[in-house]
Amino acid sequence: MATGASDIAVRAEGLVKSFGSTKALNGVDLEIPKGTVLGLLGPNGAGKTTTVRILTTLLRPDAGRAYVAGHDVLTEPDKVRRSIGLSGQYAAVDEHLTGAENLYMVGRLYGMNRSTARARARELLARFRLTEDADRPAKGYSGGMRRRLDLAGALVAKPPVVALDEPTTGLDPRSRIDMWEVISELVDDGTTVLLTTQYLEEADQLADTIMVIDHGKVIARGTADQLKAQIGGERLELVVDDAADLPLAQQVLADVGSGEPHVDQHTRRAEVLVDTGTKALIEALRRLDQHSVVVNDVALHRPTLDDVFLALTGHAAEEAAAESGTTSKKKVKA
Amino acid sequence: MTTLALTPQGGFGGALARTFSDGGTIMWRNLMNVRRNPELLLSATVQPIMFVLLFAYVFGGSIGDDPVMYRDFLMGGIFVQTVAFNSAFTVIGMANDLQKGIIDRFRSLPMSPAAVLIGRTMADLAVTLLGLLVMSLCGLVIGWRIRGSFTDAVLAYAVLILFAFVMAWIGALVGLISGSVEVAQSAGFIWIFPVTFISTVFVAADRLPGPLQAFAEWNPISALSDSVRSLFGNYQLRPPTDAWAQQNPTLYALISCLVLLVVFMPLAVAKYRKVAAK
């Protein structure tokens, strides 16, 4: 596997990649210690997929260097391909082949002989709960099953590193949780994982370290807790019955919250970031009740990717995607 | 973690062996696709029969002097035309693979990039062989016969197979350039119409107007048709014109095939590397 005594499985320095006039990556550095999960978090077009494609040798960077399991992606692509498995956003399975045939084909292309490839395929199908459907063409698989089959394809050669590019985008909640379990098991086995996602919750669940990326640049890195501390925990939101009570609500929220409250006259909504969760919620409601303010709706939201973006960049994630333009977005993601 | 015993072979010989073994795996995959979608074989078999019947019985009477002789002449041309049209399979198949994510999977594996193209062209060659078999049977029904020697007949089929391989590689390049299956569906056919019709597939070169005659005389499709006819000992509509290509159809056909192969194989591989890297 890795040459040398390094305990870093993946290392990238100063990655730059442009598509036409769009800079998809503008100097990205990253490091993934062996056996850990790095979550790459960002909106569409931020450069997540481009990073994954460079690390899996599908794309050459314009500048910068990258090493996987000690091998240079530029000078030793074949060794890198043996060390890193890729499971992409668009499940790379042949829909006319059965699940077993898909994995058999991948095994053969890794240089396994027929019986080894066949045995490995069966082993993976069992592990990913696809045994019952092993001999059905993948065409009839659900979205979640296809993703699991695709992930199984990435694991055929037992690579020490796995890159998962938005593994749950477009999946229903049940399949998403299934996928999370599968990824957790992978990590328990000691695999190093690079995970890209648009969902903070997903990075929170699976990643040891999170890197937030926007416009091809890393804008924050740390553990999920560190990032949350940075953006002030949760968001308390309430709707009052009478717009005349809004100034009072604003005052109360300013007292219980950790930031400047936002008030919307039209929807009679007031919101603020809070550090103390339900405590702040109870305190706010108690004080509003003392003043006989009628509250129609109240909610405590866990921070979303939008909150992270709002806190880190001052603009929402969707704006970030829109700014980078639809054409460039398509290129970066394609 | 344990690493599975994979056998990376070194050196040029090892690389070549791996390319062919990977090519074999991809070919297996493509043939499984055909097996699961037998309707793909319809256009490879029904379409040539349609052309035979249309030209033999609708145009035949007007083109040749004798409809029976024309049918004997026609088959050699239709064989070549069928092979040329079958390249559309490669065009569409290649575009389809690119559009789906499967090429990403292949590219993330430590396999030879040429193997994807070899597997594609070899599988399409197998489909074309089936087409040629069906056509030969259809020809026998309408009065076409192999009138030459056994060796010449084998040589005729060998020329057709070589041409099919050439067309598959051209088709692979066109498919890679197409960008989408929708474009590939028309791009695969459009250019083949003039190339096969301005030739001696259906008519004799000397009946064509000036510039078209020159094109037809030197069109490799003409040389292939005439070569196959002479190897099968079939009727020639008219004596060849004075052009060298017309006088030496088999030699010119073989040279054309080899030149096209030498040009298009590396072009297709280079384009594959470039397109897949997007």
Interface residues (C-beta under 8 A of the other chain):
Chain A: M1 T56 T57 L58 L59 R60 D78 K79 R81 R82 I84 G85 L86 G88 Y90 A91 A92 V93 D94 E95 H96 L97 E101 M105 V106 R108 L109 Y110 G111 M112 T116 R120 P137 D150 G153 A154 A157 K158 P160 D189 G190 T191 K331 A334
Chain B: M1 T2 T3 L4 A5 L6 T7 P8 R18 S21 D22 T25 I26 W28 R29 M32 N33 R36 N37 K100 G101 I102 D104 R105 F106 R107 S108 L109 P110 M111 A115 A276 A277 K278
